[in-house]
Amino acid sequence: MLFVVGLGNPGSDYARNRHNIGFMAVDAIAGRYGFSPFRGKFHGKLAEGKIADHKVIAFKPMTYMNRSGDAVLGALRFFKLPPEDVLVFHDEIDLVSGKLRVKRGGGHAGHNGLRSIHARIGPNYGRVRLGIGHPGDKARVARHVLRDFSRSDRDWVDPMMDAVAEAFPLLVRGDDSGFMTKVALILNPPTHRKRPTPAEQGSAPKRPESPPSEGEKDEP
């Protein structure tokens, strides 16, 4: 079983915040694969589905970001799951907008949601870091993450959520690198250059004629 957590803050005031991109990712996955409707449970919202012959639980803590670990711990105790079965989707200011990375274990890098989860279940869980860009000044970080995505941001946010959902079965099977590669290819498909036609090439310069051999010279 895979327990997939999306991090964010509850309520309509936060719904389009950069900090809520984890909620958006989990919603996209649950919608793509026909999960059950989200229902209130364990101080969060929970939906269930099946992907690649694996049972997957999608979970959105409703405790606000800095207490996400409380909700996650309660759910894990109920389902009797180890931290290694947890995969957290969250915003990442240290990645440029539209990029993502999968990470297993390690530190929380000051992210309040991850800090709370670390405190409750330890560091041995997976996370998908969804880049939202850095405002350039540490003092502006809180304002940056708690502001809505701009209209221009929608040009990359919506395609990224679709790509995450499409490639997600690879994560279910444990293929982290395959997942990252597929998302990148969906968002930036390779371009195949067509060989130019003669008209596009222009007239090719004529090859100089070879001088006649001795036996071919005209007689005077």
Legacy VTK file of the C-alpha trace (Angstrom):
# vtk DataFile Version 3.0
C-alpha trace
ASCII
DATASET POLYDATA
POINTS 220 float
0.000 0.000 0.000
1.175 3.528 -0.775
0.087 6.423 1.425
0.267 9.628 -0.621
0.133 12.917 1.252
-0.423 16.325 -0.320
0.586 19.277 1.826
-1.331 22.528 1.966
-3.622 24.661 4.106
-7.385 24.089 4.308
-9.995 26.616 3.221
-10.870 28.594 0.115
-8.570 31.471 1.085
-5.547 29.198 0.580
-6.777 27.022 -2.277
-4.685 28.657 -5.040
-1.644 29.457 -2.887
1.788 28.266 -4.000
2.005 26.515 -0.608
-0.955 24.338 -1.660
0.587 22.757 -4.739
0.798 19.475 -2.793
-3.009 19.451 -2.456
-3.275 20.183 -6.187
-1.032 17.244 -7.096
-2.987 14.767 -4.960
-6.281 16.061 -6.377
-4.943 15.571 -9.923
-3.869 11.979 -9.154
-7.159 11.057 -7.465
-9.149 12.569 -10.334
-7.101 10.881 -13.068
-7.467 7.372 -11.617
-11.055 7.507 -10.357
-10.391 7.392 -6.617
-13.292 7.365 -4.199
-14.594 10.817 -3.168
-12.518 12.490 -0.457
-14.052 12.077 2.996
-13.151 13.520 6.347
-10.960 11.218 8.437
-7.909 11.468 10.753
-8.091 15.293 10.800
-7.785 15.295 7.030
-9.469 14.291 3.791
-8.875 10.796 2.479
-9.603 9.008 -0.810
-8.724 5.504 -1.966
-7.937 3.958 -5.320
-5.909 1.342 -7.138
-3.022 2.015 -9.545
-0.747 -0.548 -11.185
-2.286 -3.294 -8.995
-1.345 -1.364 -5.841
-3.770 0.112 -3.336
-3.134 3.851 -2.972
-4.498 6.153 -0.284
-4.523 9.889 -1.030
-4.532 12.119 2.026
-4.744 15.885 2.594
-4.163 16.972 6.214
-6.658 19.632 7.329
-4.614 20.660 10.366
-2.806 23.548 8.640
0.701 23.136 7.351
2.655 23.304 10.599
0.661 20.443 12.174
0.533 18.122 9.161
2.458 15.449 11.049
-0.336 15.010 13.611
-2.818 14.003 10.917
-0.326 11.798 9.074
0.638 9.937 12.253
-3.000 9.215 13.116
-3.670 7.767 9.672
-0.503 5.644 9.669
-1.371 4.152 13.044
-4.835 3.208 11.815
-3.568 1.552 8.616
-0.503 0.096 10.405
1.860 1.492 7.783
5.582 2.251 8.194
7.017 5.668 7.208
8.651 4.032 4.176
5.154 3.653 2.631
4.557 7.416 2.790
5.091 9.738 -0.185
4.610 13.470 0.385
3.975 16.049 -2.351
5.017 19.544 -1.299
6.114 22.951 -2.566
9.848 23.584 -2.932
11.287 27.094 -3.153
14.786 25.802 -3.923
13.661 24.441 -7.298
12.724 26.687 -10.200
9.064 26.831 -11.084
7.868 23.788 -12.986
10.729 21.464 -11.989
10.442 18.521 -9.603
12.634 16.044 -7.789
11.936 12.843 -5.864
13.790 12.425 -2.584
13.879 9.609 -0.052
14.796 10.396 3.528
17.024 13.294 4.547
16.259 16.645 6.127
13.193 18.887 5.929
15.101 22.015 4.764
12.974 24.245 6.969
9.645 23.398 5.308
7.016 23.661 8.059
4.911 20.752 6.819
7.895 18.442 6.505
9.256 19.619 9.855
5.992 18.521 11.485
6.010 15.150 9.712
9.651 14.580 10.694
8.758 15.237 14.323
5.929 12.696 14.277
7.127 9.823 12.062
10.830 10.497 11.476
12.647 11.208 8.180
12.351 7.835 6.434
9.593 8.696 3.981
9.591 9.797 0.362
8.749 13.214 -0.931
8.131 14.801 -4.319
9.530 18.333 -4.336
7.454 20.555 -6.615
9.377 23.675 -7.597
7.633 27.019 -7.123
10.736 29.231 -7.385
12.419 31.480 -4.827
11.451 35.146 -4.418
15.143 36.097 -4.231
15.076 37.355 -0.652
14.671 35.197 2.454
12.487 37.860 4.066
9.954 37.478 1.245
9.621 33.685 1.369
6.542 33.543 3.659
4.689 36.068 1.505
5.752 34.257 -1.650
4.455 30.816 -0.654
1.189 32.165 0.783
0.264 34.111 -2.334
-1.858 32.711 -5.134
-0.258 31.508 -8.321
-0.367 34.311 -10.851
-2.264 34.094 -14.121
0.987 33.475 -15.983
1.877 30.682 -13.517
-1.136 28.729 -14.747
0.753 28.158 -17.999
3.066 25.746 -16.183
1.112 24.700 -13.066
-1.787 23.010 -14.871
0.418 21.081 -17.363
2.705 20.047 -14.505
-0.201 18.640 -12.469
-1.414 16.710 -15.526
2.099 15.336 -16.127
2.503 14.297 -12.483
-0.795 12.407 -12.634
0.043 10.729 -15.946
3.480 9.567 -14.784
2.391 8.621 -11.259
2.119 4.834 -11.871
5.918 4.798 -12.180
6.199 6.137 -8.632
3.747 3.520 -7.422
6.085 0.873 -8.844
9.071 2.514 -7.145
10.663 3.910 -10.312
11.624 7.387 -9.087
13.997 8.212 -11.925
11.543 6.920 -14.515
8.836 9.151 -13.043
11.043 12.246 -13.175
12.101 11.478 -16.736
8.540 10.936 -17.935
7.302 14.170 -16.385
10.161 16.059 -18.035
9.395 14.501 -21.429
5.686 15.268 -21.145
6.388 18.896 -20.314
9.231 19.275 -22.824
8.745 16.767 -25.630
11.757 16.286 -27.905
11.551 18.037 -31.264
12.445 16.070 -34.370
13.972 18.258 -37.049
12.761 17.482 -40.531
15.402 17.213 -43.233
15.204 20.371 -45.350
13.872 20.069 -48.872
16.059 21.181 -51.817
13.980 24.338 -52.057
14.619 25.085 -48.361
18.306 24.382 -48.785
18.613 26.677 -51.775
20.638 25.840 -54.841
23.639 23.802 -53.889
26.856 25.043 -55.456
27.897 23.042 -58.480
30.931 20.842 -58.080
33.784 22.025 -60.311
34.292 19.830 -63.319
37.416 17.696 -63.283
39.951 18.592 -65.988
40.002 16.103 -68.883
42.616 13.417 -68.777
45.408 13.339 -71.363
43.551 10.892 -73.528
40.429 13.035 -73.521
41.953 16.375 -74.594
40.670 17.777 -77.900
43.114 17.627 -80.734
44.182 21.029 -82.137
LINES 1 221
220 0 1 2 3 4 5 6 7 8 9 10 11 12 13 14 15 16 17 18 19 20 21 22 23 24 25 26 27 28 29 30 31 32 33 34 35 36 37 38 39 40 41 42 43 44 45 46 47 48 49 50 51 52 53 54 55 56 57 58 59 60 61 62 63 64 65 66 67 68 69 70 71 72 73 74 75 76 77 78 79 80 81 82 83 84 85 86 87 88 89 90 91 92 93 94 95 96 97 98 99 100 101 102 103 104 105 106 107 108 109 110 111 112 113 114 115 116 117 118 119 120 121 122 123 124 125 126 127 128 129 130 131 132 133 134 135 136 137 138 139 140 141 142 143 144 145 146 147 148 149 150 151 152 153 154 155 156 157 158 159 160 161 162 163 164 165 166 167 168 169 170 171 172 173 174 175 176 177 178 179 180 181 182 183 184 185 186 187 188 189 190 191 192 193 194 195 196 197 198 199 200 201 202 203 204 205 206 207 208 209 210 211 212 213 214 215 216 217 218 219
